[in-house]
Every structure is written in structure tokens, then in C-alpha cells.
Amino acid sequence: MCGDRLVRLHPVDLAANARDRRARREDHDEPTSRPPAKTAADLAFERDLGPVVDADGGVPELPHPDPTEDPTT
């Protein structure tokens, strides 16, 4: 009982329920093979952080900091 309202329960037909089709879209769109468009977040991430591996799958060389440079400037 939910508050003062009665709820009527009906018996379940398990066999019919097992065979029943579930809600589906009827139009069967073919999945696209194109990757999704890059978002602004994707572009900013690539601009700020760059690739993790180079084109050959290796680790790109990081620029070595110049010890004579002042890092605060």
C-alpha cells in the first residue's frame, strides 16, 4: 500500500514476458565508420599536452631545459 491508495497487482505470464519484444527503435541506422568530430576539449588537450607517442610508436624526445636559463622568467 502506498499511502492511502491501493495498488492492484496482476499475475505475470512468464512465458509471454520472456518472448515479448522490448522497446526498440524501428529504424535501423547503419553504424558509421567515421570517428566522431573533435571537440574543443579534444583540440585544447592536443594543443596543450601533445602526443604521448611519436608516429613510430616510440616516446618523443622531450626538450631538455637549459640550466643557464632562469625558470622564473
N, C-alpha and C positions, 0 to 999 in steps of 0.2 A: 504494500500500500504506500502510495506516495502522497503524503499529507492526508487530506480527506477524500481524495479521488481514487476510485478503484480502477485497476487496470485489468482488462480481460486478456488472458493468455490462451493461445490456440495451440493444439498439438502440432508438432513439426513432422512433415513427411520426409524422413531422412533420405530415402531413395530419390525422390524428386529433387530434393535440395542438392544432392551430390551431382546430379546430371544437369541441373539448371545452368544456363549460361549466365555469366556475370556481366555486369555493365561494361561495355567496351565501345570504343569509337568504331563506327561502321566504315568510315573512310580509311583505307589502308594506305597511309602515306609511305612511300619508299624512303628508307633512311638515306640521308645524303652522305656522300663520302668526303665532302669538303670539311676541313676543320672549321670550328667556329671563328668568327671575326675577332680580331684582337681588340680588347677593350682598352680604355685609357689607363686602367691599372696595369694591364699587361705591358703596355708601351713604357710606362713610367718605371716599372720593375726592370725591364730590359735596359732602359737608359741608365738607371742608377746603379744596377748591380752587374750588368753584363753577363755573358755566358759563363757557365761553370766549367765546361769542357770546350776544347777547340774543335775545329772541323774534323780532325782525325780521331777525336775521342780522348785525346790526352789533356793534361792540365796546362792551360796557357801560362806563360811566364808572367809573373807579377812584376811591376816596376819596382826596382829597389830604391828605397828612399836615399836621398843624398845626405850623408852625415854632416856636410858643411852647411846645409840649409837649416834655417830656424823654423821648426814646425808650427810655431805660433803665428806666423805671418801668412 
